């Protein structure tokens, strides 16, 4: 006779079966209870089909991540290589761009397929601290705590070049000749810094509401320095701005102190005046949009212009 050792002796086969049945029932009840509690509390929303990869900065020791979304037929077309769009401020930019791109292509291709890569903030930093440090070209000429934590753009650019781009190119089927950069506000400031110091890092730049007012318009100084020693600037540049990002006294919808529309127009004019043979630059000012609302419409126009579907 088969027996199961217990504290009180032995159980016959029938008793053992009943004992295991009780245990199984108790386990199912506990599992159901836990599941019910979890269901009542809700589950985190996950963007299906996305990936998160750690890509630390070995120099600064900061921990960053990249968020990745692959084209719908990436796994079906094993030999195809894709353009890559890198987006700063990934916490909000990555899900927005992913959703907008899917939406505008519902009735047929409007944009080409691309790999989307979101650049996260540094772990342990809030968004403003991380972007103020990483996306600005130099410390602001001000005596305050915020200014002291700015000016890390060149170091972050080096991190992109030496860590992020090699990681993405090594992990996925990318086309390195079609790298697009997108940044908004300080993110666009970083993009402009790269454009004027290492333009070949990306071939296209979507620069949204660029903060050209930063540090007494330092980007105009960087542009002037670039022009002194270069006769060409090979890049495609698309800039956008909200119509309310200018000045209008007595109207709260407009900026109070910074005429960003004027700055963008002046920067575009400056670039065009150089007559670089391989520079293509354009801009658009979107009416009834401010610095915070213009991103979705601006990106939509930018990606359709920079990465149109093949006809």
C-alpha positions, 0 to 999 in steps of 0.5 A: 500500500502506498503511504504518505508520511504525516505528523500523525503517522501514515495516510492511505491512498484515499486519505492522501487524495483527499488531503491533496485535494484540500491543498489544491483547493486552498491554493486555488482560493488563495490565487483567486483572492490575489488575482481578485485584489490585483484586478480590483486595484488595476494593472499598469498599462503597458505599450505592447510591442515596445522594448526597454534597454539599459544603456548607461553612460560609462563616463558620468556613471549615470543610468539611462534607458532607451525605449524602442518600438519596431515597425509592424513588419520588422520580423517578417522582413528579415533583410530590410534595414530601417531609418531610426528616429531618436526622440528626446524627453522620451517619457512623454515623446515616445508614446506620443510619437508612436501613437501619432505615427500609427494613427496617421497611417491608418488609411494607407502609408503617409510616412515610411516605416522607421524604428523609434528610439526614445532617450530616457531621463537619467535614473534618479533625476526628475525630468527637468533636472535631467533635461536642463543638464543634458540638453543645454550647450553651456551653463547659463550666465546666471548665479543660481542653482538651476544655472549650476546644473546646466551645460551638460549638452556636449557630454550628453552628445558624446554619450549619444555618439559613443554609447546609444548609437552603437548600441542601437545599430548593433542590436537592430537592423538600422540604416545608419545613413537615415538617422533622424533626431527630434527634440522639443524646447531644450531637446531642440537646443540639443539638436541644434548643438549637434547640428552645428558641431557634429552634423553627420551624427544625424542626417535629419533634424526635427527641431520643435519650439527651439529655445534659442533665447537660452544663455543670451542666444548662444546658438547664434554664436555657435552658428557663427563659429561653425560658418567661419570654418565650414563651407557646407552643412549637409542636413535636412532641418525642419523647425516648428513653433506655436503661434502663441510663442511670441509676444503680445501685450495683454493677452495671456495666451502669448509668451510674456518675455521671449519671442521664440517665433522671432528667434526661430525665423532669425535662425532660419534666415541665418542658416539660409544666408550661408548658402550651404549647398547641402543644407535644406531648412524649412520652418512652420509656425502653427496658429493657436498653439503654445509651447506645450500644445504644439508638439503633436501637430509639429511632429506630425508635419515634421515626420511627414516632411522628413520621412514620407512614404514611398509612392 
